[in-house]
């Protein structure tokens, strides 16, 4: 990013879409080949916008190890995302960032890592998964659980086999509403957490989860029930992060601004503040 | 020349005239009471030095209610048009509570990993001239939040009105330069004048203390707020709130804003920011269907509680300062007649009031 943009944190750079991938009926991935690589840590977010309309916060789903190629995976759900979904290769978007702290990857050496995604929540977790896959020699184990409403909404399905093929990595998926012929697991994502104590060494594990708030809530309760301590649970909290730099005030949980101190928060930090879930 | 000087009434008029800045904002006398205004737009106005604090704060001069923060096109962002433009400025007649608010806003906008270049530009070349409160507004409670009705730091010049003139304390070199322009009008203060200042200050403290009736925002109140954050007790306070957001707009430290984009001209786009309020329902609404709980604080009560918590519990953790200066402006502004002092008193279990 240029010096001038850094000097004015509200000013966006513009970036042309190099590709748009249809992921599910409601989710698309927007790809950018950037002249100036956007260096980010897994879990940090960017403000992606439509010129003249506005921006919204998204955590990139691409690998932080390839900062020149940025991918942002977006669920169509509001004004900005509706317009983004109508965009095509060559169209111009606004981009600012990265912001926030990112996942505490440095804490994971020698650990069991549990990744729990729900719906489009797997998008930011994919950036983490890329990092984890690049460091499996330094991890004890990676357990990925992913849930979606229906099989058509399973995100990044083409990659599941690749992930599971890695040493030390296991992958399990589940859907709430099976269609005829579905042979896989059925149930909300917490139902595939039941066996977790047999899959990982709980006292030596960290869990990362991203998904709808209702899912985060039940995943948290399930993890606590399985013996995880609040310190071992990281949640991607979503609030209306507008400025991205800890000034505009609207994304607070207690004294924390998610844009600055998150958006992935350790459950131990936020659990005693109101309106967490 | 010492740090405190005496000026006659005429001398002070000359001193204020010697404040040379492209933009001067001052607390001036108005029929309905003192208020801050752009002095160039009201050249006849008299600076209000002996009245209580104005009913509005000088916040709008530091963070305008609406401003453009970037211009961009489909080709990139316009560096020149996105640059903050700010001439040298002076704020005159600030009360101690307003200086405290500026110190708070400085922490928000000038510290941390990202600085706000627009706020920064305004503050960089700004002369701050404060004045002791020789008259106290009935809603003032600065002493309850660790303040005093006069400033001891944070100013370039501070004025103390006396019976027969003014004492002017020099806080910085920038202040010194202004005083030097009227050096012939300034005299060393006498012991009597210094004693008069001391007595006037003690009198003002006494007046504020009398009307706060022993209210003290201490760590205990912060603990109480945190302990009661999810309870009905805290929520009851919000019963009279009508969600007008006046408290946040009038508050000298409330600084929340909203960024939005709009089409500027034929070829460009503008990024704007406006004041926003955590009391309003749409404040933190996110995209998504109602079932996905797109508003983290859907009830007015939870928003009211969040504002209180931010002022008295979260701000000390975030910035090492309370988010309240005790100016009491929210008390006049509130359509629901909520008195923040009563709220604090009730929360702390003090029923003496």
Interface residues (C-beta under 8 A of the other chain):
Chain A: X4 X5 X7 X8 X9 X10 X11 X12 X13 X14 X49 X50 X51 X52 X53 X54 X55 X56 X77 X78 X79 X80 X81 X92 X94 X212 X213 X214 X238 X239 X240 X242 X243 X245 X246 X247 X248 X249 X250 X251 X252 X253 X254 X255 X260 X272 X273 X274 X275
Chain B: X69 X70 X72 X73 X74 X75 X76 X77 X79 X82 X83 X84 X108 X109 X112 X113 X114 X115 X116 X117 X226 X229 X230 X255 X256 X257 X258 X259 X260 X261 X262 X263 X269 X271 X273 X276 X278 X283 X284 X285 X286 X287 X288 X289 X292 X293 X296 X297 X302 X305 X306 X309 X310 X313 X314 X315 X317 X318
